[in-house]
Amino acid sequence: MKPAVVVDVGNTRIKWGRCGADRIEEIAPLPADDPVSWQRQCEAWRLPADACWVLSGVHPSHRDRLRQWLLERGSCVGEINSYRQVPIEVAVDFPEKVGIDRLLNAAAAQSRRPAGKVAFLVDAGSAVTVDVLDEAGRFRGGAIMPGLRLMADTLHRMTAMLPLVGVTERFDPPGRSTIPAMQAGIFHAVLGGIESLLRSTRTLFGDEGILLFGGGDAAILAPHLSSPTVIWPEMTLEGIRRTALAMAEPMA
């Protein structure tokens, strides 16, 4: 099935991807529950009501709301919600429990992974995932940690005095007041966590391979990694597109 639009439904936002002949041509981050914004984006992209959509993501209620809205418009809607639909081998203990976004990243990475080499996948959103495809293209698992916004929100909610801060660029110590000190701590905690996880993963799988970095915070974090990195904001969307094309079952 060839979709016109693919959608990655995240915990805080949804991301639409307009599909071209062989790639994602345009991305639109949108609110998770705002049909007015959805309608405006459909009009901006001049999408016909009966266009074919494929949805996936980690927030089922947001996904279901969008699906219902699309069906009411008369759209053709498919979903990717199981590891069995994704065209990769999932070599972990409980494949059914792996976040579908991580597997979709792996499906996208197959198109860029050099033959016989490893691919390291980082996705930085609400959470940060660091995963690996081995030299045979099998998903071998990885690690999950809080992202920039989640760490900032937790510091604010779980303490009496710390404010809610944004981290939209690199901040370095020493912070000369509370807010820049928090921003520096959050930025370096996430960046350092990614670096440490990559070092540990490379100890097991070797240094040779490609490092792909997606997610909403890729542009903030990826340029500061110590190793060459391919920034790929549409990685998950490309995984949805490739999986949809590989799916045999017809869309509802």
FENDAKA-V376482 format. One line per field, one symbol per residue. psi: psi as a letter, one per 40 degrees, with the letter a starting at -180 (. if undefined). Layout:
BEGIN
psi=???
END
This chain:
BEGIN
psi=hhidhihhhaddiihihhhadeihdiihhiidggddddddddddefhideihihiiaegdddddddddddddeeihhiiheidddhfihggidgdeehhdddddddddddeehiheiihhhhhhbdihihihhaeeehheabihiiaddddddddddeidehihiigeihhiihheidddddddddddddddddddddddddddeidhaihhhaidedddddeeieihhhhgdedddddddddddehdiii.
END
